């Protein structure tokens, strides 16, 4: 979006926060992780024509050729969604008797 010659890829928000506090550049941070620094004035929200806020909207994606399993169906229910008609829980695979092992002689 901004371009530039140098881009730092950091392992997480804590590392990003430390880099921002050290003055190594700018970046997006979740407000709840940078709130104390913003209130203290250690960090500030820059004015940018395109806006300085970003709303993250997570999405659950899955394969269409396989039905959702019990865990995914439960996750969707806990998140308040309803799986579509094609996303029914998978039926358990039939169990097979264990194969006999050969003995080496």
C-alpha positions in Angstrom: 0.0 0.0 0.0 2.7 2.5 0.9 5.6 0.9 -0.9 9.2 1.4 0.3 12.6 -0.1 0.0 12.7 -1.8 3.3 10.1 -4.0 4.8 10.4 -5.7 8.2 8.6 -9.0 8.7 8.2 -9.7 12.4 7.0 -12.8 14.2 4.1 -11.2 16.1 2.4 -8.2 17.5 4.7 -7.9 20.5 7.7 -7.7 18.2 5.9 -5.2 16.0 5.0 -3.1 19.0 8.6 -3.1 20.1 9.8 -2.1 16.6 7.3 0.8 16.5 8.4 2.0 20.0 12.0 1.9 18.7 11.0 4.2 15.8 11.8 1.6 13.1 8.8 2.6 11.0 5.0 2.3 11.0 2.5 -0.5 10.9 -1.0 -1.5 11.9 -1.6 -2.7 15.4 -4.8 -3.9 17.1 -6.0 -1.1 19.3 -6.2 -3.3 22.4 -2.5 -4.1 22.1 -1.4 -0.5 21.5 -3.9 1.3 23.7 -1.6 2.0 26.6 1.1 3.4 24.3 -1.4 5.5 22.4 -2.7 7.0 25.7 0.8 7.6 27.0 1.8 9.3 23.7 4.6 6.7 23.0 2.8 5.8 19.8 0.4 7.9 17.7 -2.1 7.2 15.0 -0.9 8.9 11.8 -3.3 10.7 9.5 -3.4 9.0 6.2 -5.6 9.9 3.2 -6.6 6.2 2.8 -7.5 6.0 6.5 -5.5 4.6 9.4 -8.0 2.0 10.5 -8.5 -1.5 9.3 -11.3 -3.8 10.3 -10.4 -7.5 10.2 -13.3 -9.8 9.2 -12.3 -13.4 9.7 -13.9 -16.0 7.4 -14.2 -19.7 7.8 -13.5 -21.5 4.5 -13.7 -25.2 3.8 -13.6 -27.6 0.9 -16.9 -28.1 -1.0 -16.1 -31.7 -1.9 -16.1 -32.9 1.7 -18.7 -32.3 4.4 -17.7 -30.4 7.6 -16.8 -32.6 10.5 -18.2 -32.4 14.0 -15.6 -29.9 15.2 -16.1 -27.4 12.4 -19.8 -27.7 12.8 -19.5 -27.0 16.5 -17.2 -24.1 15.9 -19.6 -22.5 13.5 -22.4 -22.9 16.0 -20.3 -21.4 18.8 -19.5 -18.4 16.6 -23.2 -17.8 16.0 -23.4 -18.9 12.4 -25.3 -21.7 10.8 -23.6 -24.0 8.3 -25.2 -24.2 4.9 -27.0 -27.3 3.8 -24.0 -28.8 2.2 -22.0 -28.5 5.4 -23.4 -31.4 7.4 -21.2 -33.3 9.9 -19.3 -36.1 8.3 -20.5 -39.6 9.2 -17.8 -41.5 11.0 -15.8 -43.8 8.8 -16.6 -47.5 9.2 -14.1 -49.2 11.5 -12.0 -52.0 10.1 -10.6 -54.8 12.2 -6.8 -54.4 12.8 -4.6 -56.1 10.3 -2.6 -59.1 11.4 1.1 -58.5 11.6 3.6 -60.9 10.1 6.2 -62.3 12.4 9.7 -62.2 11.0 11.5 -65.5 11.5 
